[in-house]
Amino acid sequence: MDLSDAREDLGVAAAAALGALALTLGVDLLAGVPVSTPVRLAPVVVYFAYLFTRKGGPYGSLDTPRNWTVLVVVVTVVAAGYALAT
């Protein structure tokens, strides 16, 4: 693993951590809607999927850290919508 790979991994990890934090702070504390633990961990699950599916390549054209980060954001928004709807 070189510095570039580590930087990409940290970017996806940071997005997942911020997504989980946003769910907790934004929905639970600010909106006053209780959020279950599985919903809070949804962005982190995407990060683990990123880690365990990227084992040395070759990677497809869609398998990029940017796309995984976008997926983290989408899952976070969907999880927040689900928490607010229930």
C-alpha positions in Angstrom: 0.0 0.0 0.0 1.5 3.3 -1.0 0.6 6.8 0.1 -1.9 7.4 -2.6 -3.9 4.3 -1.6 -3.8 5.3 2.0 -5.1 8.8 1.1 -7.9 7.3 -0.9 -8.9 4.9 1.9 -8.8 7.8 4.4 -11.1 9.8 2.2 -13.7 7.1 2.1 -13.3 6.5 5.8 -13.7 10.2 6.6 -16.9 10.3 4.5 -18.3 7.3 6.3 -17.4 8.8 9.7 -18.9 12.2 8.8 -22.0 10.4 7.5 -22.5 8.5 10.8 -21.9 11.7 12.7 -24.3 13.7 10.6 -27.0 11.0 11.2 -26.5 11.2 14.9 -26.2 15.0 15.2 -28.5 16.1 12.5 -31.4 13.7 12.9 -31.2 12.5 16.5 -30.1 15.6 18.3 -31.2 18.5 16.1 -34.5 17.0 14.7 -35.2 15.1 17.9 -36.0 11.9 16.1 -34.4 8.8 17.6 -32.2 6.9 15.2 -31.6 3.2 15.7 -28.0 1.9 15.8 -28.2 0.0 12.4 -29.4 3.2 10.7 -26.5 5.2 12.3 -24.0 2.6 11.1 -25.2 2.5 7.5 -22.4 4.8 6.2 -19.8 2.7 8.0 -21.2 -0.5 6.4 -20.5 1.0 3.0 -16.9 1.7 4.1 -16.5 -1.9 5.2 -17.8 -3.0 1.8 -15.2 -0.8 0.2 -12.5 -2.3 2.3 -13.4 -5.9 1.8 -14.2 -5.7 -1.9 -11.0 -4.0 -3.0 -8.4 -6.7 -2.6 -5.7 -5.9 -5.1 -7.6 -5.3 -8.3 -8.0 -5.1 -11.2 -10.7 -2.6 -10.5 -13.5 -1.7 -12.9 -14.0 1.8 -14.2 -16.8 2.4 -11.6 -14.8 1.0 -8.7 -13.1 4.3 -7.6 -12.8 5.9 -4.2 -14.8 8.9 -5.5 -17.8 6.6 -6.4 -17.6 4.9 -3.0 -17.6 8.3 -1.3 -20.7 9.3 -3.4 -22.3 6.0 -2.3 -21.6 6.8 1.3 -23.3 10.2 0.9 -26.3 8.6 -0.9 -26.7 5.9 1.9 -26.4 8.6 4.5 -29.2 10.7 2.9 -31.4 7.6 2.5 -30.8 6.5 6.1 -31.7 10.0 7.3 -34.9 10.0 5.2 -35.8 6.6 6.6 -35.2 7.7 10.2 -37.3 10.8 9.7 -40.1 8.9 8.0 -40.4 6.3 10.8 
